[in-house]
Every structure is written in C-alpha cells, then in structure tokens.
Amino acid sequence: MPRMPKKIPDKPTKPPPMPGLKYDSEKPRWDLLPLDIIEEIVKVLTIGAQKYDDDNWRKVENGKKRYYAALMRHIKDWQSGEMLDQETGLPHLAHAGCCLIFIMGLEKEGK
C-alpha cells in the first residue's frame, strides 16, 4: 500500500498587531501651537535682545505694570488700524503677544 504524504499543517495565522500604546492624553498638546504665528513673537524677542539684552524683561522694575502699558499701547495701535510697529516693522499683535508672555512669566516667577 502506497504511503500517503503527510499533510503539512497550515501555518498558524498571527493575530493582527496591536496598535502601539502611548499614555500622553493628559500631556500638553504642543502640536497645536501655531509656530508660524509664534515666530512673529520670536522676532520681537530677538530685536529686544539685540536692543537691550537676553532676558532683560525679567529685570525691568515694575515689569508687570510697564508691560501691561506696552501691551495696551500695541493693542490700541492695532485697533486703530495700524498693523505694524513703526520702530520694528513687526506686527503690533506680535509685540502685544510678547508683552503678554512677559506678564505671564513675571506672574509665574512671583514678581
């Protein structure tokens, strides 16, 4: 009697791969930060560092009050239809954003 070839068992199928896990749902979403807009504020910071010094804003006496005044001047100029600061050529809103960041930084530092 001829031998029957042994049936080769089918290869077990692999289950589909599980998606990778990363527990970051509670972390800040830096990918939402519009860098092209923030770059305008960085340009203001760069001009300020050239004119004064790096991080000079931290040393300004009565900084929160003075940066609030500057913030409001830039907002007023923007609201009046003047888009660009005459001294720097950068948007008034970028200057206002910079002032707001300074105020937030001074608040965080307890100054």
Biopython code that builds the backbone (N, CA, C, O; Angstrom):
import numpy as np
from Bio.PDB.StructureBuilder import StructureBuilder

atoms = [
    (1, "MET", "N", (0.829, -1.153, 0.000)),
    (1, "MET", "CA", (0.000, 0.000, 0.000)),
    (1, "MET", "C", (0.892, 1.240, 0.000)),
    (1, "MET", "O", (1.803, 1.373, 0.817)),
    (2, "PRO", "N", (0.605, 2.143, -0.938)),
    (2, "PRO", "CA", (1.447, 3.331, -1.015)),
    (2, "PRO", "C", (1.195, 4.252, 0.175)),
    (2, "PRO", "O", (0.089, 4.378, 0.701)),
    (3, "ARG", "N", (2.238, 4.847, 0.537)),
    (3, "ARG", "CA", (2.126, 5.793, 1.670)),
    (3, "ARG", "C", (1.536, 7.102, 1.196)),
    (3, "ARG", "O", (1.891, 7.614, 0.135)),
    (4, "MET", "N", (0.653, 7.622, 1.975)),
    (4, "MET", "CA", (0.080, 8.922, 1.672)),
    (4, "MET", "C", (1.004, 9.979, 2.272)),
    (4, "MET", "O", (1.464, 9.850, 3.407)),
    (5, "PRO", "N", (1.260, 11.000, 1.508)),
    (5, "PRO", "CA", (2.113, 12.030, 2.094)),
    (5, "PRO", "C", (1.404, 12.657, 3.290)),
    (5, "PRO", "O", (0.185, 12.823, 3.318)),
    (6, "LYS", "N", (2.211, 12.986, 4.249)),
    (6, "LYS", "CA", (1.641, 13.641, 5.426)),
    (6, "LYS", "C", (1.201, 15.046, 5.042)),
    (6, "LYS", "O", (1.882, 15.763, 4.309)),
    (7, "LYS", "N", (0.077, 15.396, 5.547)),
    (7, "LYS", "CA", (-0.407, 16.751, 5.289)),
    (7, "LYS", "C", (0.392, 17.714, 6.154)),
    (7, "LYS", "O", (0.514, 17.539, 7.367)),
    (8, "ILE", "N", (0.924, 18.722, 5.506)),
    (8, "ILE", "CA", (1.661, 19.743, 6.243)),
    (8, "ILE", "C", (0.622, 20.654, 6.875)),
    (8, "ILE", "O", (-0.246, 21.194, 6.189)),
    (9, "PRO", "N", (0.716, 20.817, 8.167)),
    (9, "PRO", "CA", (-0.293, 21.660, 8.815)),
    (9, "PRO", "C", (-0.173, 23.104, 8.333)),
    (9, "PRO", "O", (0.915, 23.602, 8.046)),
    (10, "ASP", "N", (-1.326, 23.750, 8.256)),
    (10, "ASP", "CA", (-1.330, 25.170, 7.895)),
    (10, "ASP", "C", (-0.568, 25.955, 8.952)),
    (10, "ASP", "O", (-0.604, 25.648, 10.144)),
    (11, "LYS", "N", (0.122, 26.977, 8.466)),
    (11, "LYS", "CA", (0.823, 27.846, 9.422)),
    (11, "LYS", "C", (-0.222, 28.560, 10.257)),
    (11, "LYS", "O", (-1.239, 29.023, 9.740)),
    (12, "PRO", "N", (0.032, 28.643, 11.525)),
    (12, "PRO", "CA", (-0.935, 29.395, 12.332)),
    (12, "PRO", "C", (-0.896, 30.865, 11.901)),
    (12, "PRO", "O", (0.173, 31.424, 11.656)),
    (13, "THR", "N", (-2.044, 31.460, 11.815)),
    (13, "THR", "CA", (-2.078, 32.870, 11.429)),
    (13, "THR", "C", (-1.804, 33.718, 12.658)),
    (13, "THR", "O", (-2.272, 33.437, 13.761)),
    (14, "LYS", "N", (-1.037, 34.750, 12.426)),
    (14, "LYS", "CA", (-0.717, 35.669, 13.521)),
    (14, "LYS", "C", (-1.897, 36.606, 13.717)),
    (14, "LYS", "O", (-2.540, 37.026, 12.755)),
    (15, "PRO", "N", (-2.165, 36.919, 14.944)),
    (15, "PRO", "CA", (-3.214, 37.922, 15.153)),
    (15, "PRO", "C", (-2.703, 39.269, 14.644)),
    (15, "PRO", "O", (-1.494, 39.503, 14.612)),
    (16, "PRO", "N", (-3.608, 40.143, 14.250)),
    (16, "PRO", "CA", (-3.135, 41.451, 13.780)),
    (16, "PRO", "C", (-2.377, 42.162, 14.893)),
    (16, "PRO", "O", (-2.700, 42.015, 16.071)),
    (17, "PRO", "N", (-1.366, 42.932, 14.506)),
    (17, "PRO", "CA", (-0.571, 43.600, 15.547)),
    (17, "PRO", "C", (-1.429, 44.592, 16.329)),
    (17, "PRO", "O", (-2.327, 45.242, 15.792)),
    (18, "MET", "N", (-1.122, 44.677, 17.583)),
    (18, "MET", "CA", (-1.806, 45.640, 18.442)),
    (18, "MET", "C", (-1.244, 47.024, 18.131)),
    (18, "MET", "O", (-0.058, 47.161, 17.828)),
    (19, "PRO", "N", (-2.081, 48.035, 18.204)),
    (19, "PRO", "CA", (-1.536, 49.383, 17.995)),
    (19, "PRO", "C", (-0.579, 49.736, 19.129)),
    (19, "PRO", "O", (-0.733, 49.278, 20.261)),
    (20, "GLY", "N", (0.399, 50.552, 18.801)),
    (20, "GLY", "CA", (1.337, 50.986, 19.838)),
    (20, "GLY", "C", (0.616, 51.812, 20.893)),
    (20, "GLY", "O", (-0.356, 52.506, 20.597)),
    (21, "LEU", "N", (1.088, 51.732, 22.085)),
    (21, "LEU", "CA", (0.473, 52.472, 23.180)),
    (21, "LEU", "C", (1.375, 53.617, 23.607)),
    (21, "LEU", "O", (2.598, 53.481, 23.654)),
    (22, "LYS", "N", (0.762, 54.726, 23.914)),
    (22, "LYS", "CA", (1.493, 55.879, 24.450)),
    (22, "LYS", "C", (0.515, 56.634, 25.326)),
    (22, "LYS", "O", (-0.489, 57.158, 24.843)),
    (23, "TYR", "N", (0.806, 56.687, 26.603)),
    (23, "TYR", "CA", (-0.087, 57.347, 27.549)),
    (23, "TYR", "C", (0.266, 58.832, 27.635)),
    (23, "TYR", "O", (1.010, 59.260, 28.518)),
    (24, "ASP", "N", (-0.279, 59.597, 26.709)),
    (24, "ASP", "CA", (0.027, 61.024, 26.680)),
    (24, "ASP", "C", (-1.226, 61.892, 26.586)),
    (24, "ASP", "O", (-1.142, 63.076, 26.261)),
    (25, "SER", "N", (-2.367, 61.311, 26.867)),
    (25, "SER", "CA", (-3.613, 62.070, 26.704)),
    (25, "SER", "C", (-3.739, 63.228, 27.687)),
    (25, "SER", "O", (-4.499, 64.164, 27.438)),
    (26, "GLU", "N", (-3.017, 63.183, 28.786)),
    (26, "GLU", "CA", (-3.095, 64.251, 29.788)),
    (26, "GLU", "C", (-1.962, 65.271, 29.640)),
    (26, "GLU", "O", (-1.853, 66.204, 30.436)),
    (27, "LYS", "N", (-1.132, 65.091, 28.629)),
    (27, "LYS", "CA", (0.020, 65.982, 28.450)),
    (27, "LYS", "C", (-0.345, 67.142, 27.525)),
    (27, "LYS", "O", (-1.259, 67.027, 26.708)),
    (28, "PRO", "N", (0.371, 68.258, 27.657)),
    (28, "PRO", "CA", (0.097, 69.404, 26.782)),
    (28, "PRO", "C", (0.282, 69.038, 25.308)),
    (28, "PRO", "O", (1.206, 68.305, 24.957)),
    (29, "ARG", "N", (-0.587, 69.543, 24.464)),
    (29, "ARG", "CA", (-0.566, 69.270, 23.030)),
    (29, "ARG", "C", (0.261, 70.318, 22.299)),
    (29, "ARG", "O", (-0.287, 71.239, 21.694)),
    (30, "TRP", "N", (1.588, 70.176, 22.356)),
    (30, "TRP", "CA", (2.482, 71.128, 21.698)),
    (30, "TRP", "C", (2.274, 71.159, 20.193)),
    (30, "TRP", "O", (2.612, 72.146, 19.539)),
    (31, "ASP", "N", (1.725, 70.098, 19.643)),
    (31, "ASP", "CA", (1.490, 70.072, 18.201)),
    (31, "ASP", "C", (0.405, 71.058, 17.777)),
    (31, "ASP", "O", (0.243, 71.322, 16.586)),
    (32, "LEU", "N", (-0.337, 71.605, 18.738)),
    (32, "LEU", "CA", (-1.383, 72.583, 18.423)),
    (32, "LEU", "C", (-0.852, 74.015, 18.355)),
    (32, "LEU", "O", (-1.555, 74.918, 17.902)),
    (33, "LEU", "N", (0.371, 74.220, 18.799)),
    (33, "LEU", "CA", (0.948, 75.562, 18.821)),
    (33, "LEU", "C", (1.273, 76.011, 17.395)),
    (33, "LEU", "O", (2.059, 75.354, 16.713)),
    (34, "PRO", "N", (0.682, 77.119, 16.932)),
    (34, "PRO", "CA", (0.934, 77.570, 15.561)),
    (34, "PRO", "C", (2.293, 78.273, 15.461)),
    (34, "PRO", "O", (2.396, 79.478, 15.693)),
    (35, "LEU", "N", (3.314, 77.519, 15.120)),
    (35, "LEU", "CA", (4.681, 78.043, 15.129)),
    (35, "LEU", "C", (4.881, 79.204, 14.165)),
    (35, "LEU", "O", (5.707, 80.079, 14.427)),
    (36, "ASP", "N", (4.152, 79.232, 13.067)),
    (36, "ASP", "CA", (4.314, 80.346, 12.129)),
    (36, "ASP", "C", (3.849, 81.656, 12.754)),
    (36, "ASP", "O", (4.378, 82.718, 12.424)),
    (37, "ILE", "N", (2.876, 81.596, 13.644)),
    (37, "ILE", "CA", (2.413, 82.800, 14.340)),
    (37, "ILE", "C", (3.368, 83.141, 15.480)),
    (37, "ILE", "O", (3.721, 84.304, 15.679)),
    (38, "ILE", "N", (3.779, 82.123, 16.223)),
    (38, "ILE", "CA", (4.708, 82.322, 17.339)),
    (38, "ILE", "C", (6.031, 82.893, 16.836)),
    (38, "ILE", "O", (6.706, 83.627, 17.558)),
    (39, "GLU", "N", (6.401, 82.563, 15.609)),
    (39, "GLU", "CA", (7.661, 83.076, 15.056)),
    (39, "GLU", "C", (7.679, 84.602, 15.034)),
    (39, "GLU", "O", (8.739, 85.204, 15.205)),
    (40, "GLU", "N", (6.532, 85.236, 14.828)),
    (40, "GLU", "CA", (6.475, 86.697, 14.840)),
    (40, "GLU", "C", (6.833, 87.232, 16.229)),
    (40, "GLU", "O", (7.510, 88.253, 16.350)),
    (41, "ILE", "N", (6.378, 86.542, 17.267)),
    (41, "ILE", "CA", (6.723, 86.936, 18.638)),
    (41, "ILE", "C", (8.214, 86.714, 18.880)),
    (41, "ILE", "O", (8.868, 87.523, 19.538)),
    (42, "VAL", "N", (8.748, 85.619, 18.349)),
    (42, "VAL", "CA", (10.182, 85.339, 18.499)),
    (42, "VAL", "C", (11.013, 86.430, 17.817)),
    (42, "VAL", "O", (12.087, 86.783, 18.303)),
    (43, "LYS", "N", (10.531, 86.957, 16.710)),
    (43, "LYS", "CA", (11.237, 88.066, 16.048)),
    (43, "LYS", "C", (11.270, 89.297, 16.952)),
    (43, "LYS", "O", (12.287, 89.987, 17.030)),
    (44, "VAL", "N", (10.157, 89.569, 17.634)),
    (44, "VAL", "CA", (10.117, 90.684, 18.590)),
    (44, "VAL", "C", (11.123, 90.432, 19.709)),
    (44, "VAL", "O", (11.857, 91.340, 20.098)),
    (45, "LEU", "N", (11.161, 89.206, 20.228)),
    (45, "LEU", "CA", (12.110, 88.858, 21.293)),
    (45, "LEU", "C", (13.551, 89.050, 20.823)),
    (45, "LEU", "O", (14.395, 89.530, 21.580)),
    (46, "THR", "N", (13.828, 88.678, 19.589)),
    (46, "THR", "CA", (15.180, 88.800, 19.036)),
    (46, "THR", "C", (15.599, 90.264, 18.950)),
    (46, "THR", "O", (16.717, 90.616, 19.325)),
    (47, "ILE", "N", (14.708, 91.108, 18.460)),
    (47, "ILE", "CA", (15.014, 92.543, 18.382)),
    (47, "ILE", "C", (15.219, 93.114, 19.782)),
    (47, "ILE", "O", (16.121, 93.923, 19.996)),
    (48, "GLY", "N", (14.387, 92.697, 20.732)),
    (48, "GLY", "CA", (14.540, 93.156, 22.116)),
    (48, "GLY", "C", (15.870, 92.738, 22.717)),
    (48, "GLY", "O", (16.502, 93.516, 23.431)),
    (49, "ALA", "N", (16.302, 91.508, 22.432)),
    (49, "ALA", "CA", (17.586, 91.028, 22.955)),
    (49, "ALA", "C", (18.749, 91.805, 22.344)),
    (49, "ALA", "O", (19.749, 92.058, 23.016)),
    (50, "GLN", "N", (18.620, 92.182, 21.077)),
    (50, "GLN", "CA", (19.669, 92.975, 20.424)),
    (50, "GLN", "C", (19.704, 94.394, 20.983)),
    (50, "GLN", "O", (20.775, 94.977, 21.154)),
    (51, "LYS", "N", (18.531, 94.937, 21.263)),
    (51, "LYS", "CA", (18.436, 96.316, 21.745)),
    (51, "LYS", "C", (18.831, 96.433, 23.215)),
    (51, "LYS", "O", (19.495, 97.394, 23.604)),
    (52, "TYR", "N", (18.429, 95.467, 24.028)),
    (52, "TYR", "CA", (18.681, 95.514, 25.473)),
    (52, "TYR", "C", (19.670, 94.418, 25.869)),
    (52, "TYR", "O", (20.875, 94.659, 25.940)),
    (53, "ASP", "N", (19.160, 93.225, 26.124)),
    (53, "ASP", "CA", (19.991, 92.076, 26.497)),
    (53, "ASP", "C", (19.071, 90.866, 26.549)),
    (53, "ASP", "O", (17.853, 91.015, 26.656)),
    (54, "ASP", "N", (19.640, 89.676, 26.474)),
    (54, "ASP", "CA", (18.826, 88.469, 26.610)),
    (54, "ASP", "C", (18.096, 88.491, 27.950)),
    (54, "ASP", "O", (18.693, 88.792, 28.984)),
    (55, "ASP", "N", (16.827, 88.176, 27.925)),
    (55, "ASP", "CA", (16.004, 88.071, 29.142)),
    (55, "ASP", "C", (15.983, 89.347, 29.982)),
    (55, "ASP", "O", (15.741, 89.286, 31.187)),
    (56, "ASN", "N", (16.231, 90.484, 29.370)),
    (56, "ASN", "CA", (16.199, 91.757, 30.086)),
    (56, "ASN", "C", (14.835, 92.011, 30.722)),
    (56, "ASN", "O", (14.753, 92.665, 31.762)),
    (57, "TRP", "N", (13.776, 91.508, 30.119)),
    (57, "TRP", "CA", (12.419, 91.734, 30.621)),
    (57, "TRP", "C", (12.246, 91.266, 32.063)),
    (57, "TRP", "O", (11.391, 91.779, 32.784)),
    (58, "ARG", "N", (13.048, 90.302, 32.482)),
    (58, "ARG", "CA", (12.948, 89.798, 33.862)),
    (58, "ARG", "C", (13.489, 90.812, 34.879)),
    (58, "ARG", "O", (13.174, 90.732, 36.066)),
    (59, "LYS", "N", (14.297, 91.755, 34.412)),
    (59, "LYS", "CA", (14.969, 92.699, 35.313)),
    (59, "LYS", "C", (14.286, 94.064, 35.372)),
    (59, "LYS", "O", (14.694, 94.921, 36.155)),
    (60, "VAL", "N", (13.261, 94.278, 34.563)),
    (60, "VAL", "CA", (12.607, 95.584, 34.485)),
    (60, "VAL", "C", (11.834, 95.855, 35.771)),
    (60, "VAL", "O", (11.017, 95.041, 36.201)),
    (61, "GLU", "N", (12.103, 97.012, 36.379)),
    (61, "GLU", "CA", (11.397, 97.399, 37.598)),
    (61, "GLU", "C", (9.923, 97.649, 37.272)),
    (61, "GLU", "O", (9.602, 98.256, 36.250)),
    (62, "ASN", "N", (9.042, 97.184, 38.134)),
    (62, "ASN", "CA", (7.589, 97.284, 37.909)),
    (62, "ASN", "C", (7.211, 96.679, 36.557)),
    (62, "ASN", "O", (6.392, 97.229, 35.820)),
    (63, "GLY", "N", (7.821, 95.544, 36.253)),
    (63, "GLY", "CA", (7.664, 94.925, 34.937)),
    (63, "GLY", "C", (6.233, 94.640, 34.534)),
    (63, "GLY", "O", (5.838, 94.947, 33.409)),
    (64, "LYS", "N", (5.444, 94.057, 35.433)),
    (64, "LYS", "CA", (4.065, 93.719, 35.051)),
    (64, "LYS", "C", (3.276, 94.961, 34.653)),
    (64, "LYS", "O", (2.558, 94.959, 33.653)),
    (65, "LYS", "N", (3.417, 96.015, 35.440)),
    (65, "LYS", "CA", (2.693, 97.259, 35.152)),
    (65, "LYS", "C", (3.167, 97.869, 33.835)),
    (65, "LYS", "O", (2.355, 98.320, 33.027)),
    (66, "ARG", "N", (4.463, 97.882, 33.626)),
    (66, "ARG", "CA", (5.018, 98.517, 32.431)),
    (66, "ARG", "C", (4.732, 97.703, 31.169)),
    (66, "ARG", "O", (4.455, 98.266, 30.110)),
    (67, "TYR", "N", (4.800, 96.367, 31.289)),
    (67, "TYR", "CA", (4.486, 95.543, 30.120)),
    (67, "TYR", "C", (2.991, 95.540, 29.832)),
    (67, "TYR", "O", (2.585, 95.374, 28.681)),
    (68, "TYR", "N", (2.166, 95.721, 30.864)),
    (68, "TYR", "CA", (0.727, 95.875, 30.624)),
    (68, "TYR", "C", (0.471, 97.165, 29.836)),
    (68, "TYR", "O", (-0.328, 97.180, 28.900)),
    (69, "ALA", "N", (1.153, 98.236, 30.221)),
    (69, "ALA", "CA", (1.003, 99.503, 29.496)),
    (69, "ALA", "C", (1.445, 99.346, 28.038)),
    (69, "ALA", "O", (0.780, 99.839, 27.126)),
    (70, "ALA", "N", (2.564, 98.661, 27.825)),
    (70, "ALA", "CA", (3.051, 98.441, 26.457)),
    (70, "ALA", "C", (2.082, 97.551, 25.677)),
    (70, "ALA", "O", (1.804, 97.805, 24.505)),
    (71, "LEU", "N", (1.573, 96.515, 26.330)),
    (71, "LEU", "CA", (0.582, 95.632, 25.714)),
    (71, "LEU", "C", (-0.605, 96.445, 25.204)),
    (71, "LEU", "O", (-1.035, 96.289, 24.061)),
    (72, "MET", "N", (-1.123, 97.307, 26.061)),
    (72, "MET", "CA", (-2.305, 98.089, 25.700)),
    (72, "MET", "C", (-2.003, 99.120, 24.608)),
    (72, "MET", "O", (-2.866, 99.405, 23.778)),
    (73, "ARG", "N", (-0.793, 99.679, 24.599)),
    (73, "ARG", "CA", (-0.420, 100.610, 23.517)),
    (73, "ARG", "C", (-0.426, 99.886, 22.170)),
    (73, "ARG", "O", (-0.925, 100.410, 21.174)),
    (74, "HIS", "N", (0.134, 98.677, 22.155)),
    (74, "HIS", "CA", (0.160, 97.910, 20.902)),
    (74, "HIS", "C", (-1.249, 97.496, 20.484)),
    (74, "HIS", "O", (-1.570, 97.525, 19.296)),
    (75, "ILE", "N", (-2.081, 97.117, 21.425)),
    (75, "ILE", "CA", (-3.468, 96.765, 21.108)),
    (75, "ILE", "C", (-4.211, 97.994, 20.568)),
    (75, "ILE", "O", (-4.952, 97.892, 19.590)),
    (76, "LYS", "N", (-4.010, 99.147, 21.202)),
    (76, "LYS", "CA", (-4.661, 100.390, 20.757)),
    (76, "LYS", "C", (-4.246, 100.733, 19.327)),
    (76, "LYS", "O", (-5.083, 101.079, 18.493)),
    (77, "ASP", "N", (-2.940, 100.632, 19.052)),
    (77, "ASP", "CA", (-2.462, 100.944, 17.707)),
    (77, "ASP", "C", (-3.054, 99.970, 16.683)),
    (77, "ASP", "O", (-3.470, 100.381, 15.600)),
    (78, "TRP", "N", (-3.089, 98.690, 17.027)),
    (78, "TRP", "CA", (-3.673, 97.687, 16.136)),
    (78, "TRP", "C", (-5.160, 97.961, 15.923)),
    (78, "TRP", "O", (-5.663, 97.891, 14.802)),
    (79, "GLN", "N", (-5.849, 98.272, 17.011)),
    (79, "GLN", "CA", (-7.283, 98.533, 16.935)),
    (79, "GLN", "C", (-7.572, 99.786, 16.097)),
    (79, "GLN", "O", (-8.633, 99.902, 15.485)),
    (80, "SER", "N", (-6.627, 100.707, 16.080)),
    (80, "SER", "CA", (-6.777, 101.937, 15.284)),
    (80, "SER", "C", (-6.463, 101.711, 13.808)),
    (80, "SER", "O", (-6.579, 102.632, 12.999)),
    (81, "GLY", "N", (-6.068, 100.494, 13.460)),
    (81, "GLY", "CA", (-5.797, 100.174, 12.061)),
    (81, "GLY", "C", (-4.335, 100.150, 11.677)),
    (81, "GLY", "O", (-4.005, 99.885, 10.521)),
    (82, "GLU", "N", (-3.452, 100.421, 12.622)),
    (82, "GLU", "CA", (-2.011, 100.368, 12.340)),
    (82, "GLU", "C", (-1.547, 98.940, 12.611)),
    (82, "GLU", "O", (-1.494, 98.513, 13.764)),
    (83, "MET", "N", (-1.217, 98.214, 11.572)),
    (83, "MET", "CA", (-0.875, 96.804, 11.719)),
    (83, "MET", "C", (0.562, 96.581, 12.195)),
    (83, "MET", "O", (0.837, 95.660, 12.964)),
    (84, "LEU", "N", (1.475, 97.438, 11.726)),
    (84, "LEU", "CA", (2.897, 97.226, 12.006)),
    (84, "LEU", "C", (3.448, 98.310, 12.915)),
    (84, "LEU", "O", (3.117, 99.488, 12.780)),
    (85, "ASP", "N", (4.298, 97.886, 13.845)),
    (85, "ASP", "CA", (5.007, 98.809, 14.729)),
    (85, "ASP", "C", (5.986, 99.624, 13.885)),
    (85, "ASP", "O", (6.737, 99.062, 13.088)),
    (86, "GLN", "N", (5.981, 100.934, 14.058)),
    (86, "GLN", "CA", (6.828, 101.803, 13.227)),
    (86, "GLN", "C", (8.316, 101.581, 13.481)),
    (86, "GLN", "O", (9.123, 101.697, 12.558)),
    (87, "GLU", "N", (8.683, 101.268, 14.703)),
    (87, "GLU", "CA", (10.104, 101.098, 15.032)),
    (87, "GLU", "C", (10.670, 99.798, 14.470)),
    (87, "GLU", "O", (11.773, 99.789, 13.924)),
    (88, "THR", "N", (9.925, 98.699, 14.597)),
    (88, "THR", "CA", (10.464, 97.386, 14.228)),
    (88, "THR", "C", (9.953, 96.865, 12.895)),
    (88, "THR", "O", (10.595, 96.017, 12.275)),
    (89, "GLY", "N", (8.809, 97.360, 12.447)),
    (89, "GLY", "CA", (8.203, 96.826, 11.231)),
    (89, "GLY", "C", (7.487, 95.508, 11.448)),
    (89, "GLY", "O", (7.018, 94.886, 10.496)),
    (90, "LEU", "N", (7.402, 95.081, 12.697)),
    (90, "LEU", "CA", (6.721, 93.826, 13.032)),
    (90, "LEU", "C", (5.295, 94.120, 13.489)),
    (90, "LEU", "O", (4.998, 95.238, 13.911)),
    (91, "PRO", "N", (4.418, 93.129, 13.410)),
    (91, "PRO", "CA", (3.020, 93.357, 13.781)),
    (91, "PRO", "C", (2.857, 93.805, 15.239)),
    (91, "PRO", "O", (3.519, 93.294, 16.143)),
    (92, "HIS", "N", (1.959, 94.771, 15.438)),
    (92, "HIS", "CA", (1.633, 95.195, 16.800)),
    (92, "HIS", "C", (1.136, 94.007, 17.626)),
    (92, "HIS", "O", (1.418, 93.922, 18.821)),
    (93, "LEU", "N", (0.404, 93.098, 16.997)),
    (93, "LEU", "CA", (-0.100, 91.946, 17.750)),
    (93, "LEU", "C", (1.035, 91.035, 18.218)),
    (93, "LEU", "O", (0.917, 90.393, 19.261)),
    (94, "ALA", "N", (2.133, 90.970, 17.461)),
    (94, "ALA", "CA", (3.297, 90.193, 17.906)),
    (94, "ALA", "C", (3.931, 90.860, 19.124)),
    (94, "ALA", "O", (4.341, 90.182, 20.066)),
    (95, "HIS", "N", (4.010, 92.185, 19.100)),
    (95, "HIS", "CA", (4.519, 92.916, 20.265)),
    (95, "HIS", "C", (3.591, 92.709, 21.463)),
    (95, "HIS", "O", (4.055, 92.509, 22.585)),
    (96, "ALA", "N", (2.287, 92.758, 21.222)),
    (96, "ALA", "CA", (1.322, 92.546, 22.300)),
    (96, "ALA", "C", (1.457, 91.134, 22.866)),
    (96, "ALA", "O", (1.418, 90.941, 24.081)),
    (97, "GLY", "N", (1.617, 90.149, 21.981)),
    (97, "GLY", "CA", (1.812, 88.770, 22.430)),
    (97, "GLY", "C", (3.065, 88.626, 23.267)),
    (97, "GLY", "O", (3.076, 87.899, 24.260)),
    (98, "CYS", "N", (4.113, 89.309, 22.871)),
    (98, "CYS", "CA", (5.367, 89.296, 23.618)),
    (98, "CYS", "C", (5.163, 89.889, 25.009)),
    (98, "CYS", "O", (5.619, 89.324, 26.003)),
    (99, "CYS", "N", (4.479, 91.024, 25.075)),
    (99, "CYS", "CA", (4.202, 91.659, 26.372)),
    (99, "CYS", "C", (3.391, 90.730, 27.265)),
    (99, "CYS", "O", (3.650, 90.624, 28.463)),
    (100, "LEU", "N", (2.419, 90.066, 26.680)),
    (100, "LEU", "CA", (1.592, 89.144, 27.456)),
    (100, "LEU", "C", (2.422, 87.979, 27.997)),
    (100, "LEU", "O", (2.236, 87.557, 29.138)),
    (101, "ILE", "N", (3.327, 87.467, 27.183)),
    (101, "ILE", "CA", (4.225, 86.399, 27.641)),
    (101, "ILE", "C", (5.096, 86.895, 28.792)),
    (101, "ILE", "O", (5.312, 86.169, 29.763)),
    (102, "PHE", "N", (5.593, 88.116, 28.690)),
    (102, "PHE", "CA", (6.399, 88.680, 29.774)),
    (102, "PHE", "C", (5.581, 88.774, 31.061)),
    (102, "PHE", "O", (6.061, 88.398, 32.130)),
    (103, "ILE", "N", (4.356, 89.270, 30.960)),
    (103, "ILE", "CA", (3.498, 89.393, 32.146)),
    (103, "ILE", "C", (3.243, 88.017, 32.750)),
    (103, "ILE", "O", (3.312, 87.850, 33.968)),
    (104, "MET", "N", (2.951, 87.041, 31.911)),
    (104, "MET", "CA", (2.728, 85.677, 32.409)),
    (104, "MET", "C", (3.983, 85.129, 33.081)),
    (104, "MET", "O", (3.903, 84.486, 34.127)),
    (105, "GLY", "N", (5.144, 85.387, 32.476)),
    (105, "GLY", "CA", (6.405, 84.929, 33.056)),
    (105, "GLY", "C", (6.675, 85.569, 34.401)),
    (105, "GLY", "O", (7.102, 84.897, 35.340)),
    (106, "LEU", "N", (6.429, 86.868, 34.500)),
    (106, "LEU", "CA", (6.644, 87.570, 35.772)),
    (106, "LEU", "C", (5.668, 87.071, 36.836)),
    (106, "LEU", "O", (6.033, 86.938, 38.004)),
    (107, "GLU", "N", (4.436, 86.797, 36.434)),
    (107, "GLU", "CA", (3.456, 86.217, 37.367)),
    (107, "GLU", "C", (3.953, 84.868, 37.883)),
    (107, "GLU", "O", (3.918, 84.600, 39.084)),
    (108, "LYS", "N", (4.410, 84.032, 36.970)),
    (108, "LYS", "CA", (4.888, 82.692, 37.338)),
    (108, "LYS", "C", (6.091, 82.772, 38.271)),
    (108, "LYS", "O", (6.244, 81.942, 39.168)),
    (109, "GLU", "N", (6.944, 83.773, 38.058)),
    (109, "GLU", "CA", (8.134, 83.946, 38.892)),
    (109, "GLU", "C", (7.821, 84.671, 40.195)),
    (109, "GLU", "O", (8.706, 84.856, 41.031)),
    (110, "GLY", "N", (6.572, 85.083, 40.372)),
    (110, "GLY", "CA", (6.171, 85.758, 41.610)),
    (110, "GLY", "C", (6.670, 87.182, 41.717)),
    (110, "GLY", "O", (6.870, 87.683, 42.823)),
    (111, "LYS", "N", (6.875, 87.838, 40.600)),
    (111, "LYS", "CA", (7.390, 89.222, 40.613)),
    (111, "LYS", "C", (6.264, 90.213, 40.416)),
    (111, "LYS", "O", (6.500, 91.421, 40.397)),
]
sb = StructureBuilder()
sb.init_structure("model")
sb.init_model(0)
sb.init_chain("A")
sb.init_seg("    ")
for serial, (resi, resn, name, xyz) in enumerate(atoms, 1):
    if name == "N":
        sb.init_residue(resn, " ", resi, " ")
    sb.init_atom(name, np.array(xyz, "f"), 0.0, 1.0, " ", f" {name:<3s}", serial, name[0])
structure = sb.get_structure()
